[in-house]
Amino acid sequence: MAKGRKRPVRQKPPITPLKPEQYPHFDVSAEQQRLIGLVVLNWSKLEANIDDTIWHFLNLNLDDGRVFTNRLSTDQKVTLLHSLAHTYLSEEDFNEVETNLLDFIGIYQEDRNFIVHGSWGTLMPDNVPVCASLRPKSPTPGEVVSESFSEERMINLVNGINEAITGLRMLMARLDAAK
């Protein structure tokens, strides 16, 4: 990211202590399971488009591209994509891609990782889907945090991932047109 810029802050629900009548139920509804599946499915598509975009920048075919990106983590791929965009795009185009695409992929990745690797349940009697996980970068090792993932939040995440996919496809089309 450019100096002086910060990644946009993801909108998280406020921290609220449990009420005396609240308790965890270690299952989630079929609808929440469907939404979790949509996050996983669409994230997989996003990762494939990140690969494709890297290959477009480097003018690699499918077989050569796979050799190049196969063993890279998503973090490494996003860092590489950032570097390639910075190298090959005009400053204006790079700033647009960085601000409207790359920064948000990082935010979506944080939520995706929490959703995929966390332990799911439902906060009763309010019927609120929650996911608990060790805090990834906590000053208190072993600290467990939980977040609520309402239907609205999950749908917004899926839509954001799909917007990132569209943004990558548009970027690839611009790269193709510039050849």
C-alpha positions as CSV (number, residue, x, y, z in Angstrom):
1,M,0.0,0.0,0.0
2,A,1.1,3.5,-0.6
3,K,2.8,5.3,2.3
4,G,0.4,7.2,4.6
5,R,-2.6,5.0,3.5
6,K,-4.1,2.5,5.8
7,R,-6.2,-0.5,4.9
8,P,-9.9,0.3,5.3
9,V,-11.2,-0.8,8.6
10,R,-13.7,-3.7,8.3
11,Q,-17.0,-3.1,10.0
12,K,-17.4,-5.4,12.9
13,P,-20.2,-5.7,15.3
14,P,-19.5,-4.0,18.6
15,I,-18.2,-6.0,21.5
16,T,-21.0,-6.8,23.9
17,P,-20.9,-8.9,27.0
18,L,-23.2,-11.9,27.3
19,K,-26.5,-11.2,29.1
20,P,-27.3,-13.6,31.9
21,E,-30.0,-15.3,29.9
22,Q,-27.7,-15.9,26.9
23,Y,-26.0,-19.3,26.3
24,P,-24.1,-20.9,23.4
25,H,-25.6,-23.7,21.4
26,F,-23.0,-25.6,19.4
27,D,-24.8,-25.8,16.1
28,V,-25.9,-23.4,13.4
29,S,-29.0,-23.3,11.2
30,A,-29.1,-24.8,7.7
31,E,-29.3,-21.2,6.3
32,Q,-26.1,-20.2,8.1
33,Q,-24.4,-23.4,6.8
34,R,-25.5,-22.3,3.3
35,L,-24.0,-18.9,3.8
36,I,-20.8,-20.3,5.1
37,G,-20.7,-22.5,2.0
38,L,-21.2,-19.5,-0.2
39,V,-18.2,-17.7,1.4
40,V,-16.1,-20.8,0.9
41,L,-17.2,-21.3,-2.7
42,N,-16.9,-17.7,-3.8
43,W,-13.5,-17.4,-2.0
44,S,-12.2,-20.3,-4.1
45,K,-13.3,-18.5,-7.2
46,L,-11.6,-15.3,-6.0
47,E,-8.3,-17.2,-5.5
48,A,-8.5,-18.6,-9.0
49,N,-9.0,-15.1,-10.4
50,I,-6.1,-13.8,-8.3
51,D,-4.0,-16.6,-10.0
52,D,-5.3,-15.7,-13.4
53,T,-4.6,-12.0,-12.9
54,I,-1.0,-12.7,-11.9
55,W,-0.6,-14.9,-15.0
56,H,-2.1,-12.1,-17.1
57,F,0.5,-9.6,-15.8
58,L,3.3,-12.0,-16.5
59,N,1.8,-13.2,-19.8
60,L,1.9,-16.9,-18.6
61,N,-0.2,-19.7,-20.0
62,L,-2.2,-22.0,-17.6
63,D,0.5,-24.6,-17.3
64,D,3.4,-22.2,-16.7
65,G,1.2,-20.0,-14.4
66,R,0.3,-23.0,-12.2
67,V,4.0,-23.8,-11.7
68,F,4.6,-20.2,-10.7
69,T,1.7,-19.7,-8.2
70,N,0.9,-23.3,-7.1
71,R,2.8,-23.2,-3.8
72,L,2.1,-19.6,-2.9
73,S,-0.2,-18.7,-0.1
74,T,-3.0,-16.3,-0.7
75,D,-1.1,-13.6,1.3
76,Q,1.9,-14.2,-1.0
77,K,-0.3,-14.0,-4.1
78,V,-1.9,-10.8,-3.0
79,T,1.5,-9.3,-2.2
80,L,2.8,-10.4,-5.7
81,L,-0.3,-9.0,-7.4
82,H,0.2,-5.7,-5.5
83,S,3.8,-5.6,-6.7
84,L,2.9,-6.4,-10.3
85,A,0.1,-3.8,-10.4
86,H,2.5,-1.2,-9.0
87,T,5.1,-2.2,-11.6
88,Y,2.9,-2.4,-14.7
89,L,0.1,0.0,-14.2
90,S,0.1,3.8,-14.4
91,E,0.0,5.5,-11.0
92,E,-3.6,6.4,-11.4
93,D,-4.6,2.9,-12.4
94,F,-2.6,1.4,-9.6
95,N,-4.1,3.7,-7.0
96,E,-7.6,2.7,-8.2
97,V,-6.8,-1.0,-8.1
98,E,-5.1,-0.8,-4.7
99,T,-7.9,1.3,-3.2
100,N,-10.9,-0.5,-4.7
101,L,-9.6,-4.0,-5.0
102,L,-6.4,-5.1,-3.2
103,D,-7.1,-3.5,0.1
104,F,-10.6,-5.1,0.3
105,I,-9.3,-8.5,-0.7
106,G,-7.2,-8.4,2.5
107,I,-10.3,-7.5,4.6
108,Y,-12.3,-10.3,3.0
109,Q,-9.5,-12.7,3.6
110,E,-9.5,-11.9,7.4
111,D,-13.2,-12.7,7.6
112,R,-12.9,-15.7,5.3
113,N,-10.2,-17.2,7.5
114,F,-12.2,-16.6,10.7
115,I,-15.3,-18.2,9.1
116,V,-13.4,-21.2,7.7
117,H,-11.2,-21.9,10.7
118,G,-13.4,-20.9,13.6
119,S,-15.8,-22.9,15.7
120,W,-19.4,-22.2,14.9
121,G,-22.4,-22.0,17.2
122,T,-25.5,-20.0,17.9
123,L,-26.0,-17.6,20.7
124,M,-29.4,-18.5,22.3
125,P,-32.1,-17.5,23.0
126,D,-31.4,-14.7,20.5
127,N,-30.6,-17.2,17.7
128,V,-27.4,-15.2,16.6
129,P,-24.8,-17.1,14.6
130,V,-21.4,-16.8,16.2
131,C,-17.9,-18.0,15.4
132,A,-15.1,-18.4,17.9
133,S,-11.4,-18.6,17.3
134,L,-8.1,-17.8,18.8
135,R,-7.3,-14.2,18.1
136,P,-4.7,-14.3,15.3
137,K,-2.5,-11.4,16.3
138,S,-3.3,-10.9,20.0
139,P,-0.9,-9.6,22.6
140,T,-2.5,-12.2,24.8
141,P,-1.6,-15.7,23.5
142,G,-4.5,-18.1,23.6
143,E,-7.2,-15.4,23.7
144,V,-10.4,-16.7,22.3
145,V,-12.7,-14.2,20.6
146,S,-16.1,-14.7,19.0
147,E,-17.9,-12.6,16.4
148,S,-21.4,-12.6,15.3
149,F,-22.1,-13.3,11.6
150,S,-25.6,-12.2,10.8
151,E,-27.2,-13.1,7.5
152,E,-26.7,-9.5,6.4
153,R,-23.0,-9.6,7.3
154,M,-22.5,-12.9,5.5
155,I,-24.4,-11.7,2.4
156,N,-22.3,-8.5,2.3
157,L,-19.1,-10.6,2.5
158,V,-20.2,-12.8,-0.3
159,N,-21.2,-9.8,-2.4
160,G,-17.8,-8.1,-1.6
161,I,-15.9,-11.2,-2.7
162,N,-18.0,-11.3,-5.9
163,E,-17.2,-7.6,-6.5
164,A,-13.5,-8.4,-6.1
165,I,-13.8,-11.2,-8.7
166,T,-15.5,-8.8,-11.1
167,G,-12.7,-6.2,-10.4
168,L,-10.0,-8.8,-11.2
169,R,-11.8,-9.8,-14.4
170,M,-12.1,-6.2,-15.5
171,L,-8.4,-5.7,-14.7
172,M,-7.5,-8.7,-16.9
173,A,-9.6,-7.4,-19.7
174,R,-7.7,-4.0,-19.5
175,L,-4.4,-5.9,-19.5
176,D,-5.6,-7.9,-22.6
177,A,-6.7,-4.7,-24.4
178,A,-3.3,-3.1,-23.7
179,K,-1.4,-5.9,-25.4
